[in-house]
Amino acid sequence: MTPALPETDAKRRADAWTALEAIARRDRDVRIETLFEAEPDRVERLTLEAAGLWLDLSKQAFTREGLEACLALADACDVPAWKRALFGGAAVNDTEGRAVLHPALRAPDGAHFEALGEPVSREVEQVRDQMVAFAEAIRSGEHAGATGARFRAVVHVGIGGSDLGPRLVWDALRPVDPEVDVRFVANIDPREMAEALSGLDPASTLVIVVSKTFTTQETLANAALARDWLAAALPAEGLRRHLVGVSAAPDRAEAFGCGRVFGFSDWVGGRYSLWSAVSLSCVIGLGGEAFRDLLAGAADMDRHTLETPPGWNAPVLMALAEIYNVEGLERRARTVAPYAHGLRRLPAFLQQLEMESNGKGVVRDGQAVAHGTGPVVFGEPGTNGQHAFFQQLHQGPEAVPADFIVVRETMPGVDGAPLWSNALAQAEALMRGRNTAEAREGMIADGLDPAEADRLAPHRTFPGNRPSTTVVMDRLTPHALGALLALYEHKTFVEGVIWNINSFDQWGVELGKVMAKRVLAAAHEKRAPQMWDPSTRSLFDRLA
């Protein structure tokens, strides 16, 4: 039986918010490093293992009482009940009447997930088996191109969730010298397609077009460019062997010219879809075993999320740290610093996952939000970011919490300490800072004239007290990556539950799409509508 959506006691929720805000105001100026002395068990309480990942939240800003208030808020918001509703296939996306069942996509064979009461696990297994079989046929040369040439390259065409997830997975797990080259195209700017096709042979190139509805403007425009490129070099009767569709609208994909179509259901949200056929390109490039290991890592995190008590639950604690920073301490941004080149796309992936999910202005009943919601998420890989925006993190007037993602060994047999030592140092420096007296003493110890040290000391002072979470993995394996991405998915969902918003629609994206179509139609007609504002009309006249 499909569970109903939880009905939360509004007064209990409001009282829990009030209590959290009061403690946050009281503890606003408490320095994080002093908490290790005041709470001797802090490291033990705020470090944990989940699905093979090691998390350290001891440098976060909440005191013991602050964390207790956060846990009380999660309880008042019925977080455990909402998790059961998600995993049970309830319509947690209530504005669209849909279940949200990405956990079903990575569940092991024999699972029994239902979406709105309808069994889905057997269909998931069938599509997964078909994906792996097709990928292995490509990799072995059994499925060849129109001229009999073996496929050596895949061009993946999609945008948003149809691009960011698979692109991240490929970047993270790809061999240095891959057997099958996988390239991605998302931007409607034809330059990206030109770069992706550069140096490829149409006879040995497979194009995979990923679009849930097969109506997305950017994806269809790019797919048409790729199809024309193939058609100019290949016999017409074999063109369909080079075009594969991934869509919830298979008829449209076939009409476009795709010779093979892999489907997924409408309960698969775009930014949660990398576990589905959307990642077919990665299965071809990495092999079926790697993909199954990726799913297994995510499934392990699903079990941890569903079964572990809140005080030791990794996504719950990460969500509560975010809530405390955003609402309690009014910190409206967070940076993500992955100390691994393979995770260089993680900040972009999390921008969509978190900002598209929780960037909302109304709660579930349509009333305006009473609290801040998702923060701005940004980042770059370490150590690159250290030579860019970390200056502001260290000395800017606003504290920006940070997530450090640390991989102990990024290349087999190569010492990883020069990389991960930077992550540990940055997290400590953000927390401790350096006062003016320490800056002055350091310069004098280095031989600087005392008067000059006095002059420069304010410029070399760091306020510190900037919170961070560190996530550690031994190596960037498929299992570890799956666990990491599922960790952030569940974190995002828990935040949405506490903010009482729907994390699974994206009407802001839809508005922009509708207006873009109107502007494009006007561009084709070379005439701007009279109702446009003066600025838009002026810009249109310059560009059209």
N, C-alpha and C positions, 0 to 999 in steps of 0.2 A: 504493500500500500504506500502510495506517495505521501511523504510527510507534508503537513501544512506549514506555511510560513509562520515563524514564531511571532507571538503577540507580546511585545515588550511593555512592561509597566512604565508608563511615561514619567510618573513622579519618581520612581526608583532610579530611573536613568538620569533624570535631572539632578537629583540629590547626589548621585555618584559623580557627576560632572562638577558640581559645586565643591564637593570635598576635594577632588583632584586639583581644581584651580586654586583653592585656598592653600593647599600644601605647596603647590608650585610657587605661589607668591611668597610664601614664607621661606622657601629654600632657594629662591632665585639666585642669591649671591653665594651660596655654599660652593666652595671649590672642590672639584671632583677628586683631586689627589688627597684631600684631607679625609675623604670618605673611607679610604683604605685603612686609616688608623681608627676611625670611629666605628667601622664595621669590619672587624678582623676576618669575618667569613665572607667578605664581599666577593672575592675572586671565586671562591667555591660555589657561592649562590648564583653567580651571574656568568658562569662558563658552563657549557654543556656540549654534548655530542648529539648530532641528529643526522641519521642516514649517511654516516661517514664523514660529515662535515664537523668542524670544531668551531664553536662560536664563543666569542668573548664580548660580553656586554658590560663588563665591569667599569669601563670608561664612559658609560652613559651618565646622564645628568641626574637621574632620580636617586634620591636617598632611599633608605629602607622603607620609610613611611610613604614616599612618593610611589614606589613600586607597588606597595600594598594598596594604595589608592587606585593605581592603574588596574590592578587585578580585580579590585572591587567593581570598577567601571566595566571591565570586560564581562564580569558575572552579571551585572545589572543589565547589560545589553544582550544577554543570552547568546554569547558567542558560541558555546558548545552546541546549542540547539540550532543555530544557523549553519554550523558546520555539518550537522546531521542532515539538515535540509538540502544543502548543496550536494553532499554525497548521495543522498536519497533520491535525487532527481526532481526535487520540487522546482516550481517556477520562481527561482530566486531572481531572475531577470523579469521582474513583474511588469515593467512598462511594455515589454514585448511578449509577455506570456510564455517565456522559454525557460527550460531547464538549462543549467550550465554544468556540463559533465566532462570537463577535460580530464578529471581523474579516471573516467572510464576508458579513455584512450590509451592510458599507460598501465592499466590493470593487467595482471598476468592472465593467461588463458584460463578459462573456467570461471571467470568472475560473473556476477549477476547484477549488473547495474541496470537501472530503469530510468527513463526520461519521461516524466509525467505519467508514470505507470506502465509505459511500454518498454519491453526488454530491448536492450541495445548492444549488449556485450558480444553476442554471437556475430552480429554485423561488423562490429569493430574488429574482431579477430579475423574475419574473412577478408576485409579490406587490407589489414596489416599483412596477412599472408600473401595476398596478391601483390602488394607493394614490394615485399622482399623477393618474391619470385621474379617479378619483372626486373627489379634492380639486378638480381644475379644473372638474369638472361642478358642484360646490357653489359654487365661487367665481363661475362664469359665470351661475349661475341655471338651468342646464340641468336639474339635479336639484333640484327644489323640494319644499316640504312638502305636507302633506295637503290644504291649501286652495289650493295653487298659489303661496303666498307664498315668496319667496326666503329662504334661510337667512341670517340676520344674526348668529347667535350659536351657539357650540358649547360644551356643558358636558361636560367630560372627567371621568369618574368612574373612579377607581382608587386604589391605595394602594401605598406602598413604591416599588419600581422601576417600577410602572405609573403613578406620579404624579411622582416627584421629577425624573426625567430630562426628560420632556416639559415639565414646569412650568418647569424651569431654561431649556430651549431657548426657550420662548415668552417668558419674562421677558427673556432676553438679546437676542433678535432682533426682538421685536414692534415694529411701527411705533408712534409716539406716539399716532396716531389710527387704529387698525386698521379695515380694511374689514369684517373678520369678527372679532367679539369672542370670545375664547376664555377660558373660566373653568374652574377646577379644583376638584374636591371629593375629599377623601381621608378626612377625619375622620368617624367615625361619629356624632359630635355633630351632630344635625340643624340646628344653627345654621349650620354651614358651607354646607349645601345651601340653606338659606333665603337666605343672603347671595348665593350664586351665582345663584339664580333671580330674585333681586330685580330688577325693572325689565325682565325679559325677556318676550317674547311667545311663548307656546307654538307659535303658527303658524309662527314663523320661527326656532325653536330646534332644533338637532340635539344629541342626547345620545349620546355615545360611551362605552361601558362597556368598560373594559380589565381583564381578569383572565385570567391564564394558564390556570387550571383552571376558572374561572367557578364557584368554590365559596367564594371569600374572603368572610368574614362581613361585613366593613365595606363592601366594594364592592357586594355584592348588596343590603345594606340601603339604601345610598344610591341604587343604581340603581332599586330599587323605589319610592323616594320620587319620583325624577325621572319614572319611567314613570307613576305615578299623577297627577302634576302635568300631564303631557302628555295623559293619557287624559281628564282632567276638562274639557279645552277643545277636543279635536280629535275628528273623526269616527273611529269605531273602525276602519273599513276602511283608513284612511290612517295609523294610528299607527306601523306598522312602518317607514314612511319616515323617521321621526324618531328611530329607535333603531338604532344601529350597534354591533356587538360586535367586539372584538379579543381573540382567545383561541386557545389551543392546543386547546381543547375546543369546536369550532364547534357541535356538536349541542346543548350546554347553552345556548350563546348564542342559538341559534335558538329553543329551547324557551322562553327568557325573553321572547322577542318581538322580537328584533333582525331587522330586515329585510335587513340586509347584514352579513356577517361576514368579517373579515380575519384570517387565521391566522398563526401562527408556531410553530416547532418546539420540542421540549423541550430542545434544545441551546442555546436562548436563555435565559440566566439573567436573572432579573427586574431586577437592578441593572445589567445590561449590555444592556438591551433597547430603549433609546431609539432605536437605529438601525433598528428594525423597525417593523412596523405599529403598535406601541405609540405612536408619535409621529404617528399619523394626524391628530390635532387640530392639531398644529403645521404639518403639510403643508397643511391647509385654510387655516389662518390666515396662513401665510407664503408659500405657493405652492411648486410642485414644484421650481423652480430653486434656491430657497434650501435646500431639503432635500437636494438632490443636492450642493450645495456643502458642506453640513455633512458629508455622508458622505465627500466628497473630502478634506476636511481630516483626518478620522480615518484614511482610507486612507493618506494621506501619512505620518502618524505611525506607522501600522502598518509601512510600508516602512522608515522610519528605525529602528524598534525591531528589526526582523528583520535588517536588513542592516548596521547601524553597529556597529563594534567597541565593546566595553564601556566603554573609557576616554573615548569621545566619544558615548556613547549616553544620550540625555536621561532616559528612564525608569529606566535602570539606575543612573545617577549619583544621581538623586533618591531611588531606593530605598536606595542605599548610605548616603546622608546620613541617612536615617531610621534604618536599622539601626545606624549608628554612634551616633546620638543616643540611641536607645531602649536598645540593649544595652550599648554601650561606655560611655555617660555617664549611663545610668539616667534619661533624660528621658522620662516616660511620657505626655506630652501634646504636641500640636502645634496651633498656631492657623493659620487660613487667612484672609487679609485681602485680598479682591478690591477694588481701587480702581476700581470701575465699578458703578453702580447696577444695570445689567443683569445683573450676576453676583451679585446679592444672595442667590440661592438656592444658590450654589456650596458654601458650607460645609455646608449640610444635605445636598446631594447627596453630598459627599465623606464625610460621616458614615456614610451608608449604604454607599457603595462600599467604604470602607476598614474600618470597624468591623464591618460584617456579614460582609465577606470574611475579615478576618484576626483577628477577635476570637475566637480558638480556644484551647483548653486542652490539646489533644492533637495529636501529629504524625500523619503519614499512616498509621503502623502501629498507632495507638491508644495509644501510650505518652504519658505526660505531657510537655509541652513542657519543654525544658531552658533556654530563653531567653525573654525577654519577647517578646510578639508586638505586634500593632497597638496604637498609642497612642490615647488619647482625642483626637478631632478636634473642634475647635470654632472658631467665628469669626463675624464680622459684616463687612459692607462697610466699607472705609475711606471717609470719615473717622469714621463712626459709632463703630467700635470703639475709636478713640483716646479717646473721651469715656466709655468704659465700662471694659473689662477691660485696656486697655493700661497702666493704672496698675500692675497686678500684673505684667505682662510686664516692665516697666522696673525695679520696685523690690522685687518679691516675692522670697523666698529661693530659689525654684526657677527655674531657667532653662527657658523654654518656647520651643522653636524655632518659627519663623514662615515661612509662605509668603506672599509679597507678589505679587499678580497685578495687573499694571499695564497700563492701556490708555492709549496716548498721546493719543488723541482719542476721547472718548466721544460727542460730538455734532458733526456737521459744521459747520465754521466757527466753533466756540467754542474758545477757548484752554483746553487741558487741563492747563496747567502748575499752576494752583492745586490740582488733585487729585493729579497724579503727583508733584509736589514733596513732598507730605506722605509718600507711600510711601517715597521715597528718604531723606527725613529720619528717618523712624521706623526704617528698617533700619540706618542709620548710628548712630543714637542707641542702639539695642539693642546694637550691637556695641561701640561706644566707651565708652558710659557717661560718668560724670563723677565724679572723685574728690573727696574732702572739701576738699582745698586749692583745687581749681579752683572748687568751689562757693563757698567763702569769698571767694576773690579776685573772683569775679563780683559778689557782693553788695556788696563794698566799692567796686568800680568804679562800681556804681550808686548810691553815696552812703550805704549802710547803715553804722551804727555798728559798729566792729570787734567789740565784745562781743556785739552782737546777731547779727552774722554768724557768730561762733563758735557761738552757741547754735543757729542755724538750719542751719548747714552739714551736719550729719549727715542732716537731713530732706531736703536737696536733693542728696544723693549718690546716684549710680546705679552699680551694680556693672558693668554692661555685660557683654561677652563672651557675649552671647546670639546664637545663630546664626540665619541666615535664608537662604532661597532667593528670588530674584526672577525672575518670569516676565513677559516684556514682549511685548505685541502692539501693532501700530500702531492698529488699529481692531477693534472687536468684530464681525467679519464671521462669516457661517456657517462659512467655511473655518477661521478662527482658533479659533472655538468648538469645532468638531469635533476639531481638533488638540489643543486643551487637554484636552478630556475623555478622548480616547484616551491622551494622555500619562499622566494619572492612573490610567486603567485598567491600563496596562502597568506602571506603577510599583507598583501594588498587587499585581499578579501576581508580579513579580520578588521583592518582599518575601516573599510566601507561599512561593515556591520556596526562598529562603534560610532561612526559618524552618521549612521542611519541613512545611507545613500545607496542607490543601485550602482554597483561597480561594473555592470555588464552591458549597459547601453552606451551610446556615444552620439547623442543628437547634435553636439557641436560639430562633429565631423560631417554629419549629413548636411547641415546648413551651408557649410562652405562648398560642398559639392554642388548643391542646387544653384547657388549663386554663380559658381564658376561656369556652369552650363549656360546661364543667361548671358554672362559676359562673352563667352565664346560665340554664342549665336549672334550677338550684336557685332562681334568682330567679323564674322562671315558676311554680315549685311553692310559692314562699314558705316554703321550708324548707331550712335548712343541714344538710348531711351531718354526722354525728357525728365522722367521721375528720378534719375540718378542725381546724387549730390554733386555740387560743383567740382570737388576734388577728384572724384572718380571720373567724371566727364572729361576733365582736363587731362588726366593720366591716359584715359582711353584715346583721346584725340592725338596724343603724342605717340602712342604705341601702335594704333590701328593702321 
